[in-house]
C-alpha cells in the first residue's frame, strides 16, 4: 500500500495541484482499492493445498493417515487392496457380492495395519482379539467377485479364521442373515432360505476376505465416459468407482454450519476421502476440471454421489437416522458446474482420475487449478 500510495501521490500532485492537501488521503484510498481488486481476483490455486492423505487397506474399514502417497495405475498404493464379500447366493442368483458399512456400520471400526515389513495384515476391532493374517503363506483361489454392477476376478483368502473372525464381529451367521443386494442400507436385514444358500462357505461364516490380483492382471476399467489418455484405460481396484476422492475441509465446515444444531457435526472421516484439501472456499472444488498436485495431473471425473454412509459416526459405528444426508439433499442435489446429475441424488467431494500411472503426492503440496468447468447460469 505504501509503495502504491507514493506512486499515486506523485501522479495526483501534478494533475490536482489545488487539492494538494487531500492528495495523501486520496492516494491511500485509491491504492487500497487497487490492491483489494488484485487480491479478490487471485486464483484459488495460489493457496489451495493438500492437508491430508488417507488410504483404506480394506474396503469400508478404517483408514490410515499418511504424509506421502505413492501412486500407481490403481490410485494410492495399497488403497482398497482387500475387500470382504458375502459368499451366499443373493436374490439375483449371484454370489461373492461385496459388503460395506452401508449394511454393517460397525465395519468402520475395524482398523487395519501392517506388521513384519508388510508381510502380515492385522485387523483390530472392539471386543475382538487381534487377527493376524500372513499374506505370504495364506492359500488363495481366484474367483469372480462383484462391486456394484462390475464383476471381475480377485483372490479369495482361504484361511477360515478370517471369515470366522469378521462373521463373529458382525454377528453374521449362515442361514440366518443374508444380503439381498449390496445397495441395501439395513444393518440387520433378514432373508429367505433361498437367499441364504451357501456356495463354498461350508460350516464357517459366509464372509470371506479377498485381495486384488497382482498389478497387470487386475482388470476393472472405469466407465469409458470418464476416461483420460491412458494406453490401456484407467483401472480401479475395490473402490466404488474411481481411484481418488478429494474433499475440501471448508466444505465440511460449511456443511456443519448448515446442518441442524441437534445433529452431530461430521468430519472428513465421515466422507472417507483419499485427498483432503484446504485453503479454498467451500464448494470451490466443484469447478475444478484439471488440477496439478505436485508433479501429477488429475481430472475431475464427476462429483461424488453420496449415499447414507456419511450418516455413520466413524468413531462409534452408529448411524444417524437422517444427517448429514438430509441436508446434503437440500443443498447439494442440483446440477452444478455443468455436470449431469441423477434425480434425488446428493453430492459431496469430487472423484479424480490420474493422468499418469506412477508418481507421488505429499501433504502440503500446492494444488494448481489448470482448467475449470464452465459455471452454468
C-alpha positions as a Markdown table, in Angstrom:
| # | Residue | x | y | z |
|---|---|---|---|---|
| 1 | Unk | 0.0 | 0.0 | 0.0 |
| 2 | Unk | 2.8 | 2.4 | 0.9 |
| 3 | Unk | 4.6 | 1.9 | -2.5 |
| 4 | Unk | 1.3 | 2.2 | -4.4 |
| 5 | Unk | 0.4 | 5.3 | -2.4 |
| 6 | Unk | 3.7 | 7.0 | -3.3 |
| 7 | Unk | 3.1 | 6.4 | -7.0 |
| 8 | Unk | -0.4 | 7.7 | -6.8 |
| 9 | Unk | 0.7 | 10.8 | -4.8 |
| 10 | Unk | 3.1 | 11.9 | -7.5 |
| 11 | Unk | 0.5 | 11.5 | -10.2 |
| 12 | Unk | -2.2 | 13.4 | -8.3 |
| 13 | Unk | 0.1 | 16.3 | -7.3 |
| 14 | Unk | 0.7 | 17.0 | -10.9 |
| 15 | Unk | -2.9 | 16.7 | -12.0 |
| 16 | Unk | -4.6 | 18.3 | -9.0 |
| 17 | Unk | -2.2 | 21.0 | -7.6 |
| 18 | Unk | -5.1 | 22.9 | -6.0 |
| 19 | Unk | -6.0 | 19.9 | -3.8 |
| 20 | Unk | -2.5 | 19.1 | -2.7 |
| 21 | Unk | -3.6 | 18.8 | 1.0 |
| 22 | Unk | -6.0 | 15.9 | 0.1 |
| 23 | Unk | -3.6 | 14.1 | -2.2 |
| 24 | Unk | -2.2 | 11.7 | 0.5 |
| 25 | Unk | -5.7 | 10.6 | 1.6 |
| 26 | Unk | -6.9 | 10.1 | -1.9 |
| 27 | Unk | -3.8 | 8.2 | -2.7 |
| 28 | Unk | -4.2 | 5.7 | 0.2 |
| 29 | Unk | -7.9 | 5.1 | -0.7 |
| 30 | Unk | -7.2 | 4.5 | -4.4 |
| 31 | Unk | -4.3 | 2.3 | -3.7 |
| 32 | Unk | -6.3 | 0.2 | -1.2 |
| 33 | Unk | -9.0 | -0.4 | -3.8 |
| 34 | Unk | -6.4 | -1.3 | -6.4 |
| 35 | Unk | -4.8 | -3.9 | -4.1 |
| 36 | Unk | -8.1 | -5.2 | -2.9 |
| 37 | Unk | -9.1 | -5.8 | -6.5 |
| 38 | Unk | -6.0 | -7.8 | -7.2 |
| 39 | Unk | -6.4 | -9.8 | -4.0 |
| 40 | Unk | -10.0 | -10.7 | -4.8 |
| 41 | Unk | -9.2 | -11.8 | -8.4 |
| 42 | Unk | -6.3 | -14.0 | -7.4 |
| 43 | Unk | -6.8 | -17.7 | -8.4 |
| 44 | Unk | -7.7 | -20.2 | -5.7 |
| 45 | Unk | -4.8 | -22.3 | -7.0 |
| 46 | Unk | -2.4 | -19.9 | -5.3 |
| 47 | Unk | -3.5 | -21.0 | -1.8 |
| 48 | Unk | -5.1 | -24.5 | -2.2 |
| 49 | Unk | -3.0 | -27.2 | -0.6 |
| 50 | Unk | -3.2 | -30.8 | 0.4 |
| 51 | Unk | -3.8 | -31.1 | 4.1 |
| 52 | Unk | -4.3 | -34.8 | 4.5 |
| 53 | Unk | -3.7 | -38.1 | 2.7 |
| 54 | Unk | -5.5 | -41.3 | 3.7 |
| 55 | Unk | -5.7 | -44.8 | 2.3 |
| 56 | Unk | -8.0 | -47.6 | 3.3 |
| 57 | Unk | -6.4 | -51.1 | 3.0 |
| 58 | Unk | -9.7 | -52.9 | 3.5 |
| 59 | Unk | -12.8 | -51.5 | 1.7 |
| 60 | Unk | -15.2 | -49.9 | 4.2 |
| 61 | Unk | -12.9 | -50.3 | 7.2 |
| 62 | Unk | -10.9 | -47.6 | 8.9 |
| 63 | Unk | -8.2 | -45.7 | 7.0 |
| 64 | Unk | -4.5 | -45.0 | 7.6 |
| 65 | Unk | -3.3 | -41.4 | 7.6 |
| 66 | Unk | 0.0 | -40.8 | 5.7 |
| 67 | Unk | 2.2 | -37.9 | 4.7 |
| 68 | Unk | 3.3 | -39.3 | 1.4 |
| 69 | Unk | 1.1 | -41.2 | -1.1 |
| 70 | Unk | 2.8 | -43.3 | -3.8 |
| 71 | Unk | 0.5 | -43.6 | -6.8 |
| 72 | Unk | 0.2 | -46.3 | -9.4 |
| 73 | Unk | -2.3 | -47.2 | -12.1 |
| 74 | Unk | -5.0 | -48.1 | -9.5 |
| 75 | Unk | -4.6 | -45.0 | -7.3 |
| 76 | Unk | -2.8 | -44.7 | -3.9 |
| 77 | Unk | -0.7 | -47.8 | -3.5 |
| 78 | Unk | -2.4 | -50.1 | -1.0 |
| 79 | Unk | -5.8 | -48.4 | -1.1 |
| 80 | Unk | -8.7 | -50.8 | -1.1 |
| 81 | Unk | -6.5 | -53.8 | -1.9 |
| 82 | Unk | -8.7 | -56.0 | 0.3 |
| 83 | Unk | -12.4 | -56.4 | 0.5 |
| 84 | Unk | -15.0 | -58.5 | 2.3 |
| 85 | Unk | -17.5 | -60.5 | 0.3 |
| 86 | Unk | -20.6 | -62.5 | 1.1 |
| 87 | Unk | -20.4 | -65.9 | -0.5 |
| 88 | Unk | -24.1 | -66.7 | -0.1 |
| 89 | Unk | -26.3 | -66.7 | -3.2 |
| 90 | Unk | -28.4 | -63.5 | -3.4 |
| 91 | Unk | -31.8 | -62.9 | -4.8 |
| 92 | Unk | -30.3 | -62.3 | -8.2 |
| 93 | Unk | -28.6 | -65.6 | -8.2 |
| 94 | Unk | -25.1 | -64.1 | -7.8 |
| 95 | Unk | -22.6 | -64.8 | -5.0 |
| 96 | Unk | -19.3 | -63.2 | -3.9 |
| 97 | Unk | -21.0 | -59.8 | -3.6 |
| 98 | Unk | -19.1 | -57.0 | -1.8 |
| 99 | Unk | -20.3 | -55.9 | 1.6 |
| 100 | Unk | -19.7 | -52.5 | 3.2 |
| 101 | Unk | -20.6 | -50.4 | 6.2 |
| 102 | Unk | -23.8 | -49.5 | 4.4 |
| 103 | Unk | -25.1 | -52.9 | 5.5 |
| 104 | Unk | -22.8 | -53.3 | 8.6 |
| 105 | Unk | -21.9 | -49.9 | 10.1 |
| 106 | Unk | -19.5 | -51.4 | 12.6 |
| 107 | Unk | -17.2 | -52.3 | 9.7 |
| 108 | Unk | -15.9 | -48.7 | 10.1 |
| 109 | Unk | -14.4 | -49.6 | 13.5 |
| 110 | Unk | -12.2 | -52.3 | 12.0 |
| 111 | Unk | -8.7 | -50.9 | 12.0 |
| 112 | Unk | -6.2 | -52.5 | 9.5 |
| 113 | Unk | -2.5 | -52.3 | 10.0 |
| 114 | Unk | 0.6 | -54.0 | 8.6 |
| 115 | Unk | 3.4 | -55.6 | 10.5 |
| 116 | Unk | 6.5 | -57.7 | 9.7 |
| 117 | Unk | 7.5 | -55.4 | 6.9 |
| 118 | Unk | 4.1 | -55.6 | 5.3 |
| 119 | Unk | 4.1 | -59.4 | 5.2 |
| 120 | Unk | 1.2 | -59.6 | 7.6 |
| 121 | Unk | -2.2 | -57.8 | 7.7 |
| 122 | Unk | -3.6 | -57.2 | 11.2 |
| 123 | Unk | -7.3 | -56.4 | 11.9 |
| 124 | Unk | -8.4 | -54.9 | 15.2 |
| 125 | Unk | -12.0 | -54.3 | 16.3 |
| 126 | Unk | -13.8 | -53.5 | 19.5 |
| 127 | Unk | -14.3 | -56.6 | 21.7 |
| 128 | Unk | -12.3 | -58.8 | 19.3 |
| 129 | Unk | -8.9 | -60.4 | 19.6 |
| 130 | Unk | -6.4 | -59.1 | 17.0 |
| 131 | Unk | -6.5 | -61.1 | 13.8 |
| 132 | Unk | -3.0 | -61.5 | 12.2 |
| 133 | Unk | -3.0 | -62.7 | 8.6 |
| 134 | Unk | 0.1 | -63.9 | 6.9 |
| 135 | Unk | 0.0 | -62.5 | 3.3 |
| 136 | Unk | 2.8 | -64.7 | 2.1 |
| 137 | Unk | 1.6 | -68.1 | 3.4 |
| 138 | Unk | -2.2 | -67.9 | 3.0 |
| 139 | Unk | -3.7 | -70.1 | 0.4 |
| 140 | Unk | -5.9 | -68.3 | -2.3 |
| 141 | Unk | -8.3 | -69.2 | -5.0 |
| 142 | Unk | -9.2 | -66.9 | -7.9 |
| 143 | Unk | -12.9 | -66.3 | -8.1 |
| 144 | Unk | -15.3 | -63.8 | -9.7 |
| 145 | Unk | -16.5 | -61.1 | -7.3 |
| 146 | Unk | -18.9 | -58.2 | -7.6 |
| 147 | Unk | -18.6 | -54.5 | -6.7 |
| 148 | Unk | -21.8 | -52.7 | -7.7 |
| 149 | Unk | -22.5 | -53.6 | -11.3 |
| 150 | Unk | -18.9 | -54.8 | -12.0 |
| 151 | Unk | -17.9 | -58.4 | -11.9 |
| 152 | Unk | -14.2 | -59.3 | -12.1 |
| 153 | Unk | -11.6 | -61.7 | -10.8 |
| 154 | Unk | -9.9 | -61.5 | -7.4 |
| 155 | Unk | -8.1 | -63.8 | -5.0 |
| 156 | Unk | -10.1 | -65.2 | -2.1 |
| 157 | Unk | -8.1 | -65.8 | 1.0 |
| 158 | Unk | -8.9 | -69.4 | 2.1 |
| 159 | Unk | -8.0 | -69.1 | 5.8 |
| 160 | Unk | -11.2 | -70.0 | 7.6 |
| 161 | Unk | -10.2 | -68.0 | 10.7 |
| 162 | Unk | -10.6 | -64.8 | 8.7 |
| 163 | Unk | -14.2 | -65.5 | 7.8 |
| 164 | Unk | -15.0 | -66.7 | 11.3 |
| 165 | Unk | -13.4 | -63.5 | 12.8 |
| 166 | Unk | -15.4 | -61.0 | 10.7 |
| 167 | Unk | -18.6 | -63.0 | 10.8 |
| 168 | Unk | -18.4 | -63.2 | 14.5 |
| 169 | Unk | -17.7 | -59.4 | 14.8 |
| 170 | Unk | -20.6 | -58.5 | 12.5 |
| 171 | Unk | -22.8 | -61.2 | 14.0 |
| 172 | Unk | -23.4 | -62.8 | 10.6 |
| 173 | Unk | -24.3 | -66.5 | 10.7 |
| 174 | Unk | -25.0 | -68.7 | 7.8 |
| 175 | Unk | -28.7 | -69.4 | 7.1 |
| 176 | Unk | -29.8 | -66.7 | 9.5 |
| 177 | Unk | -28.8 | -63.4 | 7.7 |
| 178 | Unk | -28.1 | -62.5 | 4.2 |
| 179 | Unk | -27.9 | -59.5 | 1.9 |
| 180 | Unk | -30.5 | -59.3 | -0.8 |
| 181 | Unk | -28.4 | -56.6 | -2.6 |
| 182 | Unk | -25.3 | -54.6 | -2.0 |
| 183 | Unk | -27.1 | -51.3 | -2.0 |
| 184 | Unk | -29.2 | -52.3 | 1.0 |
| 185 | Unk | -28.9 | -49.8 | 3.8 |
| 186 | Unk | -30.2 | -52.1 | 6.6 |
| 187 | Unk | -27.7 | -53.4 | 9.1 |
| 188 | Unk | -29.9 | -56.2 | 10.3 |
| 189 | Unk | -31.6 | -57.4 | 7.1 |
| 190 | Unk | -33.2 | -60.8 | 7.1 |
| 191 | Unk | -33.6 | -63.1 | 4.1 |
| 192 | Unk | -35.4 | -66.1 | 2.8 |
| 193 | Unk | -33.9 | -69.5 | 2.9 |
| 194 | Unk | -33.4 | -69.4 | -0.8 |
| 195 | Unk | -31.2 | -66.3 | -0.5 |
| 196 | Unk | -29.0 | -67.8 | 2.2 |
| 197 | Unk | -27.8 | -70.9 | 0.4 |
| 198 | Unk | -24.1 | -71.1 | 0.6 |
| 199 | Unk | -21.6 | -71.9 | -2.1 |
| 200 | Unk | -18.1 | -72.5 | -0.6 |
| 201 | Unk | -18.8 | -71.1 | 2.9 |
| 202 | Unk | -19.2 | -74.6 | 4.5 |
| 203 | Unk | -19.8 | -74.7 | 8.2 |
| 204 | Unk | -17.8 | -71.5 | 8.7 |
| 205 | Unk | -19.1 | -67.9 | 8.4 |
| 206 | Unk | -20.2 | -66.9 | 5.0 |
| 207 | Unk | -18.0 | -63.8 | 4.7 |
| 208 | Unk | -14.6 | -64.0 | 3.1 |
| 209 | Unk | -11.7 | -61.6 | 2.6 |
| 210 | Unk | -10.5 | -61.1 | -1.0 |
| 211 | Unk | -7.4 | -59.5 | -2.4 |
| 212 | Unk | -6.7 | -57.7 | -5.7 |
| 213 | Unk | -4.9 | -59.7 | -8.3 |
| 214 | Unk | -1.3 | -58.6 | -9.0 |
| 215 | Unk | -0.8 | -55.4 | -10.9 |
| 216 | Unk | -1.1 | -56.1 | -14.6 |
| 217 | Unk | -3.5 | -58.9 | -14.0 |
| 218 | Unk | -6.3 | -57.0 | -12.3 |
| 219 | Unk | -8.9 | -55.7 | -14.8 |
| 220 | Unk | -11.7 | -53.3 | -13.8 |
| 221 | Unk | -11.8 | -50.3 | -16.1 |
| 222 | Unk | -13.7 | -47.2 | -15.0 |
| 223 | Unk | -16.7 | -46.1 | -17.1 |
| 224 | Unk | -15.5 | -45.1 | -20.6 |
| 225 | Unk | -17.0 | -41.6 | -20.5 |
| 226 | Unk | -14.7 | -40.7 | -17.6 |
| 227 | Unk | -11.5 | -41.9 | -19.3 |
| 228 | Unk | -8.3 | -39.9 | -19.7 |
| 229 | Unk | -5.4 | -40.6 | -22.1 |
| 230 | Unk | -4.1 | -43.9 | -20.9 |
| 231 | Unk | -2.8 | -46.5 | -23.2 |
| 232 | Unk | -4.9 | -49.3 | -21.8 |
| 233 | Unk | -7.5 | -47.3 | -19.9 |
| 234 | Unk | -7.8 | -46.3 | -16.2 |
| 235 | Unk | -8.3 | -49.2 | -13.9 |
| 236 | Unk | -9.9 | -49.1 | -10.4 |
| 237 | Unk | -9.4 | -51.6 | -7.6 |
| 238 | Unk | -12.1 | -52.3 | -5.0 |
| 239 | Unk | -13.2 | -48.7 | -4.6 |
| 240 | Unk | -16.8 | -47.9 | -5.6 |
| 241 | Unk | -15.9 | -46.4 | -8.9 |
| 242 | Unk | -12.9 | -44.2 | -9.1 |
| 243 | Unk | -9.2 | -44.2 | -7.9 |
| 244 | Unk | -9.4 | -41.0 | -5.8 |
| 245 | Unk | -11.9 | -39.0 | -3.8 |
| 246 | Unk | -10.9 | -35.4 | -2.8 |
| 247 | Unk | -12.8 | -33.5 | -0.1 |
| 248 | Unk | -12.5 | -29.8 | 0.9 |
| 249 | Unk | -12.2 | -29.0 | 4.6 |
| 250 | Unk | -14.0 | -25.8 | 4.2 |
| 251 | Unk | -16.9 | -27.6 | 2.5 |
| 252 | Unk | -17.1 | -29.8 | 5.6 |
| 253 | Unk | -17.2 | -26.7 | 7.8 |
| 254 | Unk | -19.9 | -25.1 | 5.7 |
| 255 | Unk | -22.0 | -28.3 | 5.8 |
| 256 | Unk | -21.7 | -28.4 | 9.6 |
| 257 | Unk | -22.9 | -24.7 | 9.7 |
| 258 | Unk | -26.0 | -25.5 | 7.6 |
| 259 | Unk | -26.9 | -28.8 | 9.3 |
| 260 | Unk | -29.5 | -28.6 | 12.2 |
| 261 | Unk | -27.9 | -27.9 | 15.5 |
| 262 | Unk | -29.3 | -31.0 | 17.1 |
| 263 | Unk | -27.4 | -33.2 | 14.6 |
| 264 | Unk | -23.8 | -34.2 | 15.3 |
| 265 | Unk | -21.0 | -32.5 | 13.4 |
| 266 | Unk | -19.2 | -34.5 | 10.7 |
| 267 | Unk | -15.5 | -34.7 | 9.9 |
| 268 | Unk | -13.5 | -35.8 | 6.9 |
| 269 | Unk | -13.7 | -39.4 | 8.2 |
| 270 | Unk | -17.5 | -39.5 | 7.5 |
| 271 | Unk | -16.7 | -39.0 | 3.8 |
| 272 | Unk | -13.7 | -41.2 | 3.5 |
| 273 | Unk | -11.5 | -39.2 | 1.2 |
| 274 | Unk | -8.1 | -40.0 | -0.1 |
| 275 | Unk | -7.1 | -36.4 | -0.5 |
| 276 | Unk | -8.1 | -33.7 | 1.9 |
| 277 | Unk | -7.7 | -30.1 | 0.7 |
| 278 | Unk | -7.9 | -26.7 | 2.3 |
| 279 | Unk | -7.2 | -23.0 | 1.5 |
| 280 | Unk | -10.2 | -22.5 | -0.8 |
| 281 | Unk | -13.8 | -21.5 | -0.2 |
| 282 | Unk | -16.5 | -24.1 | 0.4 |
| 283 | Unk | -17.6 | -25.9 | -2.8 |
| 284 | Unk | -14.7 | -24.3 | -4.8 |
| 285 | Unk | -13.6 | -27.8 | -5.8 |
| 286 | Unk | -16.9 | -28.3 | -7.8 |
| 287 | Unk | -15.5 | -26.3 | -10.7 |
| 288 | Unk | -12.0 | -27.8 | -10.9 |
| 289 | Unk | -11.7 | -29.7 | -14.1 |
| 290 | Unk | -7.9 | -30.3 | -14.3 |
| 291 | Unk | -5.6 | -29.8 | -11.4 |
| 292 | Unk | -1.9 | -30.4 | -10.7 |
| 293 | Unk | -0.8 | -31.7 | -7.3 |
| 294 | Unk | 3.0 | -31.7 | -7.1 |
| 295 | Unk | 4.1 | -33.1 | -10.4 |
| 296 | Unk | 0.9 | -35.1 | -11.1 |
| 297 | Unk | -2.1 | -34.2 | -13.2 |
| 298 | Unk | -5.7 | -35.2 | -12.1 |
| 299 | Unk | -9.0 | -34.9 | -13.9 |
| 300 | Unk | -12.2 | -34.2 | -12.0 |
| 301 | Unk | -14.4 | -37.0 | -13.4 |
| 302 | Unk | -17.6 | -36.2 | -11.5 |
| 303 | Unk | -19.0 | -35.0 | -8.2 |
| 304 | Unk | -19.2 | -37.9 | -5.7 |
| 305 | Unk | -22.7 | -39.2 | -5.2 |
| 306 | Unk | -23.4 | -39.7 | -1.5 |
| 307 | Unk | -25.4 | -42.5 | 0.0 |
| 308 | Unk | -26.2 | -42.8 | 3.7 |
| 309 | Unk | -22.7 | -43.9 | 4.6 |
| 310 | Unk | -21.7 | -40.3 | 5.8 |
| 311 | Unk | -24.5 | -40.7 | 8.4 |
| 312 | Unk | -22.4 | -43.3 | 10.2 |
| 313 | Unk | -20.3 | -42.0 | 13.1 |
| 314 | Unk | -16.8 | -43.3 | 12.3 |
| 315 | Unk | -15.9 | -43.3 | 16.0 |
| 316 | Unk | -18.9 | -45.3 | 17.2 |
| 317 | Unk | -20.3 | -47.1 | 14.2 |
| 318 | Unk | -23.7 | -45.7 | 14.9 |
| 319 | Unk | -25.9 | -44.4 | 12.1 |
| 320 | Unk | -27.8 | -41.2 | 12.4 |
| 321 | Unk | -31.3 | -41.5 | 11.0 |
| 322 | Unk | -31.1 | -38.5 | 8.7 |
| 323 | Unk | -28.0 | -36.3 | 8.8 |
| 324 | Unk | -26.0 | -35.2 | 7.0 |
| 325 | Unk | -27.7 | -36.8 | 4.1 |
| 326 | Unk | -30.9 | -34.8 | 4.5 |
| 327 | Unk | -29.0 | -31.5 | 4.5 |
| 328 | Unk | -27.0 | -32.6 | 1.5 |
| 329 | Unk | -30.1 | -33.4 | -0.4 |
| 330 | Unk | -31.4 | -30.0 | 0.4 |
| 331 | Unk | -28.3 | -28.1 | -0.6 |
| 332 | Unk | -26.3 | -30.3 | -2.9 |
| 333 | Unk | -28.7 | -32.1 | -5.3 |
| 334 | Unk | -28.8 | -29.5 | -8.1 |
| 335 | Unk | -26.9 | -29.7 | -11.4 |
| 336 | Unk | -23.6 | -28.0 | -10.7 |
| 337 | Unk | -20.7 | -26.9 | -12.8 |
| 338 | Unk | -22.1 | -28.4 | -16.0 |
| 339 | Unk | -22.4 | -31.9 | -14.5 |
| 340 | Unk | -25.3 | -34.2 | -15.4 |
| 341 | Unk | -26.8 | -35.4 | -12.1 |
| 342 | Unk | -29.2 | -38.1 | -11.1 |
| 343 | Unk | -32.7 | -37.3 | -9.7 |
| 344 | Unk | -32.8 | -37.2 | -5.9 |
| 345 | Unk | -29.0 | -37.7 | -5.7 |
| 346 | Unk | -26.8 | -35.5 | -3.5 |
| 347 | Unk | -23.1 | -34.8 | -3.9 |
| 348 | Unk | -20.1 | -34.1 | -1.7 |
| 349 | Unk | -16.4 | -34.2 | -2.8 |
| 350 | Unk | -15.0 | -34.9 | -6.3 |
| 351 | Unk | -13.9 | -38.2 | -7.9 |
| 352 | Unk | -10.5 | -37.8 | -9.5 |
| 353 | Unk | -8.7 | -39.8 | -12.2 |
| 354 | Unk | -4.9 | -39.6 | -12.5 |
| 355 | Unk | -3.3 | -38.8 | -15.9 |
| 356 | Unk | -0.1 | -40.8 | -15.2 |
| 357 | Unk | 0.4 | -44.2 | -13.8 |
| 358 | Unk | 3.2 | -43.5 | -11.4 |
| 359 | Unk | 4.1 | -40.7 | -9.1 |
| 360 | Unk | 3.7 | -39.4 | -5.6 |
| 361 | Unk | 1.9 | -36.6 | -3.8 |
| 362 | Unk | 2.6 | -35.2 | -0.3 |
| 363 | Unk | 0.8 | -33.3 | 2.5 |
| 364 | Unk | 1.4 | -29.6 | 2.0 |
| 365 | Unk | 1.6 | -29.9 | -1.8 |
| 366 | Unk | 0.2 | -26.9 | -3.7 |
| 367 | Unk | -2.9 | -27.6 | -5.8 |
| 368 | Unk | -2.8 | -25.7 | -9.1 |
| 369 | Unk | -6.1 | -25.4 | -10.9 |
| 370 | Unk | -5.2 | -25.6 | -14.6 |
| 371 | Unk | -8.7 | -25.7 | -16.1 |
| 372 | Unk | -12.2 | -25.1 | -14.7 |
| 373 | Unk | -15.7 | -26.3 | -15.7 |
| 374 | Unk | -17.9 | -23.5 | -17.1 |
| 375 | Unk | -20.4 | -22.3 | -14.5 |
| 376 | Unk | -24.0 | -22.8 | -15.6 |
| 377 | Unk | -26.2 | -19.7 | -15.5 |
